[in-house]
Amino acid sequence: MNQLEALRVLKIALAILVSAPVAAQTLNTPSDRAAAKQQQRVDRAKERCRLNHGVDCDTPEGLKEWVLQERTRQEAVRDRRLPTQPGPAQAKP
């Protein structure tokens, strides 16, 4: 194999290595990423529950408080916001 062929093979290998992560990212849909993110939160919550000697670390109800603590600050603020749609109008007497 001469230098020209070796350089060509090296360029092809480099192109494959660079394009592989991009191709892998396009395979995950937003719903898949959201599900994976939620599963990671639940796993971290279980671990924190066990480390803190929690009583019920296996059921969703027992992990509810621990999962809430896994939210980001932005998510916590978003969850506390008041509804944007006004409620039913009340007639004044």
N, C-alpha and C positions, 0 to 999 in steps of 0.2 A: 504494500500500500504506500503510495507516495504521499508527500505532504499535502497536496491539493485534496486528495480523497480523505485524508485524516481530518483536515480542516472542515470539509463538508459534513462528515459524520459528527464532528464536534458541534457544528452549528445546528444540525438536526436534533441532537440530544439536548442541547441548550433550549431550543424552541419547545421541545416536549416538556422539559422541566418547568419552564416558565408558564406554559399554558395549562398545566395540570391543576394547579390550585384554582384558577379561574373557572375551569370546567367543573370542578368539585363544588364551587360556590353556587353555580347555576342549578345544580341538581336539587338543592334544598329550597323548598318553597317557603314563603313567609309563615305559613301555618306550621310547617315542620320545625322551623326555627323557634317559633313561639312555644310549641309543645316541648322542645328540648330545653328551652329556657325555664319553663315551668317545672319540668322534671328536675333540673339542677337545683332550683329553689327548694323543692320538696326534699331532695337528698340532703342539702345543707341544713334544712330545718330538722330533719331526723337526727342528723349528727349533733347539732347543737342541743336538741332535746335530750339525747342520751348523755352527752357530756355534762349537762346540768341536772342529771338524775330526774328527768321528767317521768311522770307516772304513765302517761299514755302516748307513746311515741310511734305507734303503728297505724292508728286510725286517722282518717282525715279530720275528724272532729278534735281529736287530741292534738293534732299538729297545727290546727287553725291559727293559734296565737303565734307559734314559731314561724309559720309561713308568712304571716303579716309582718313580722320583724325582718324578713328577707327582702321586703320591697325597697326600691331605691327611694331617695327623698322625693324625686320628681313624681314617682308613682303614688306616693303617700299624699302629696299635695293634690294631685289630680283626683284622687279618690275622696278627698275632703271637700272639694268644691261643691257649691250649691248647684242644683239643676239650673240650666240656662232657660228652660221654658217656664213661664210663670204659671202658677197654680190657678184654679178657678176663681173668678172674681166674686167677692162677697158684697152683697148689697148692704148699704148703710141704712139704718132705720131713720 
